[in-house]
Amino acid sequence: MSLSKVTHVIELLGSTDSFFLDPSVSCWQKKQGKLSVYVFAQIFSTGEELLNNYKLLRDHVAVCFQSQGDISDAERWNLYIFYFVSEKVAADIKQLVEQDKFSTRKIVCSNSGENISDQLIKQQINAELFEIEVPLRTATSSSLDAVIASGFPEVYRALTNLGAADTYEILTPLLGYLNHE
């Protein structure tokens, strides 16, 4: 199922906590089998505004959403917050926000003046979380022996000299040799 904006979650949370009625805050959901992945989003104009206020959404989500009894433990701990900022965010601010491990995983998206619409938010969330492409790599070596021989010639020589070392008596001299290299 595709990612969709879930206004009913915001409305429900807003009925007990007016913070969620802020138009800069939204909630998105993607069903993954029997579970849902929830993503909260908030829009800021500047990096400084983000720095001064990012903990508010984090804290409100922790208290009002994660504490709900009607979501599973997997959903409770598989939450994301995306912070969208109209201007370019300084690397140190981005790192500080994204390294905050309390409550949720956090991702900062700098949009350099671009209009932050629901469509852009949906595209960014999908690109970061759900549409990950892992490029195929071609192997650079055909065997472990070749890798060891080219990167660690002393280790390769020791292994070759000892042959198929599979007992403690044979491995002890090898370990002694390697400790001195």
C-alpha positions as CSV (number, residue, x, y, z in Angstrom):
1,M,0.0,0.0,0.0
2,S,1.2,3.5,-0.7
3,L,2.1,6.2,1.7
4,S,-0.8,8.4,2.6
5,K,-1.5,11.4,4.8
6,V,-3.6,10.4,7.8
7,T,-5.5,13.5,9.0
8,H,-7.6,11.4,11.4
9,V,-4.5,10.7,13.5
10,I,-3.7,14.4,13.7
11,E,-7.4,15.2,14.5
12,L,-7.4,12.5,17.2
13,L,-4.2,13.7,18.8
14,G,-5.4,17.4,18.4
15,S,-8.5,16.6,20.4
16,T,-6.4,16.2,23.5
17,D,-3.3,18.2,22.6
18,S,-3.6,21.4,20.6
19,F,0.0,21.2,19.5
20,F,-1.1,18.8,16.8
21,L,-3.5,21.4,15.3
22,D,-0.5,23.4,14.1
23,P,-0.8,23.4,10.3
24,S,2.9,22.8,9.9
25,V,2.5,19.3,11.5
26,S,1.2,16.3,9.6
27,C,1.2,12.5,9.9
28,W,1.7,9.9,7.2
29,Q,1.2,6.2,7.2
30,K,2.3,3.2,5.1
31,K,0.9,-0.2,5.8
32,Q,3.4,-3.0,5.8
33,G,1.5,-6.2,6.1
34,K,-0.4,-6.1,9.5
35,L,1.7,-3.2,10.8
36,S,1.8,0.4,9.9
37,V,4.8,2.7,9.7
38,Y,3.9,6.2,10.9
39,V,5.9,9.3,9.9
40,F,5.3,12.7,11.4
41,A,6.4,15.7,9.5
42,Q,6.9,19.3,10.4
43,I,7.8,22.3,8.3
44,F,10.2,25.1,9.4
45,S,11.4,28.2,7.6
46,T,14.9,28.3,8.9
47,G,17.6,26.1,10.4
48,E,17.5,28.2,13.6
49,E,13.8,27.7,13.9
50,L,14.3,24.0,13.5
51,L,17.1,24.0,16.2
52,N,15.0,25.9,18.7
53,N,11.8,23.8,18.2
54,Y,12.5,20.3,16.9
55,K,12.1,18.8,20.4
56,L,8.5,19.9,20.7
57,L,7.1,17.5,18.0
58,R,9.4,14.8,19.3
59,D,8.1,15.2,22.9
60,H,4.4,15.5,21.9
61,V,4.7,12.4,19.7
62,A,6.3,10.5,22.6
63,V,3.7,11.5,25.2
64,C,0.5,11.5,23.0
65,F,1.2,8.9,20.3
66,Q,3.7,6.4,21.5
67,S,1.8,6.0,24.8
68,Q,-1.4,5.0,23.1
69,G,-2.7,1.5,23.8
70,D,-4.1,0.9,20.3
71,I,-0.8,0.8,18.4
72,S,1.5,-2.3,18.5
73,D,4.9,-2.2,20.1
74,A,6.5,-2.6,16.6
75,E,4.6,0.5,15.4
76,R,5.4,2.4,18.6
77,W,9.1,2.0,18.2
78,N,9.2,2.2,14.4
79,L,8.3,5.9,14.1
80,Y,10.0,8.6,12.1
81,I,9.9,12.4,12.2
82,F,10.8,14.3,9.1
83,Y,11.7,18.0,9.5
84,F,11.4,20.0,6.3
85,V,13.2,23.3,6.2
86,S,12.8,25.9,3.5
87,E,16.4,27.0,3.6
88,K,19.6,25.1,3.6
89,V,20.3,23.7,7.1
90,A,23.9,23.8,8.5
91,A,25.5,20.4,8.8
92,D,26.0,20.8,12.5
93,I,22.3,21.5,13.1
94,K,21.3,18.6,10.9
95,Q,23.6,16.2,12.7
96,L,22.4,17.4,16.1
97,V,18.8,16.8,15.2
98,E,19.3,13.5,13.4
99,Q,21.5,12.1,16.2
100,D,18.8,12.7,18.8
101,K,17.7,9.2,19.7
102,F,14.8,10.0,22.0
103,S,11.4,8.7,20.9
104,T,11.8,8.5,17.1
105,R,14.2,8.4,14.3
106,K,14.6,11.9,12.8
107,I,15.5,13.1,9.3
108,V,16.1,16.7,8.2
109,C,15.3,17.7,4.7
110,S,16.7,21.0,3.4
111,N,14.7,22.3,0.5
112,S,16.6,25.5,-0.4
113,G,13.6,27.7,-0.8
114,E,11.5,25.1,-2.6
115,N,7.7,25.2,-1.8
116,I,7.1,22.4,0.7
117,S,3.9,20.8,-0.4
118,D,2.3,17.5,0.6
119,Q,3.5,16.0,-2.7
120,L,7.1,17.0,-1.9
121,I,6.8,15.6,1.7
122,K,5.4,12.3,0.3
123,Q,8.2,12.1,-2.3
124,Q,10.9,12.7,0.3
125,I,9.5,10.2,2.8
126,N,9.2,7.5,0.1
127,A,12.7,8.2,-1.2
128,E,14.3,8.0,2.3
129,L,12.4,5.1,3.7
130,F,10.6,3.0,1.1
131,E,12.1,3.3,-2.3
132,I,15.7,2.5,-1.5
133,E,17.7,1.3,-4.5
134,V,20.9,-0.7,-3.8
135,P,23.1,-0.7,-6.9
136,L,24.6,-4.0,-7.9
137,R,28.4,-4.3,-7.3
138,T,30.7,-6.4,-9.3
139,A,33.1,-8.5,-7.3
140,T,36.7,-7.2,-7.5
141,S,38.2,-10.6,-6.6
142,S,37.2,-14.2,-7.3
143,S,38.5,-15.7,-4.0
144,L,39.2,-14.9,-0.4
145,D,42.8,-16.2,-1.0
146,A,43.4,-13.4,-3.6
147,V,42.0,-10.7,-1.3
148,I,44.2,-11.9,1.6
149,A,47.3,-12.3,-0.6
150,S,47.0,-8.8,-2.1
151,G,46.0,-7.0,1.1
152,F,47.8,-9.0,3.8
153,P,50.8,-10.8,2.3
154,E,52.3,-11.7,5.7
155,V,49.1,-13.3,6.8
156,Y,48.8,-15.1,3.5
157,R,52.3,-16.5,3.8
158,A,51.6,-17.7,7.3
159,L,48.4,-19.4,6.3
160,T,50.0,-21.0,3.3
161,N,52.9,-22.3,5.5
162,L,50.6,-23.8,8.1
163,G,48.2,-25.3,5.6
164,A,44.8,-26.4,6.9
165,A,45.3,-25.4,10.6
166,D,42.3,-26.7,12.4
167,T,43.7,-27.8,15.8
168,Y,44.8,-25.8,18.8
169,E,48.4,-27.0,18.5
170,I,48.6,-25.8,14.9
171,L,46.8,-22.5,15.5
172,T,48.9,-21.5,18.5
173,P,52.1,-20.8,16.5
174,L,50.0,-19.0,13.8
175,L,48.4,-16.7,16.4
176,G,51.9,-16.1,17.9
177,Y,53.2,-15.2,14.5
178,L,50.4,-12.9,13.7
179,N,50.7,-11.1,17.0
180,H,54.2,-10.2,16.2
181,E,53.4,-8.9,12.7
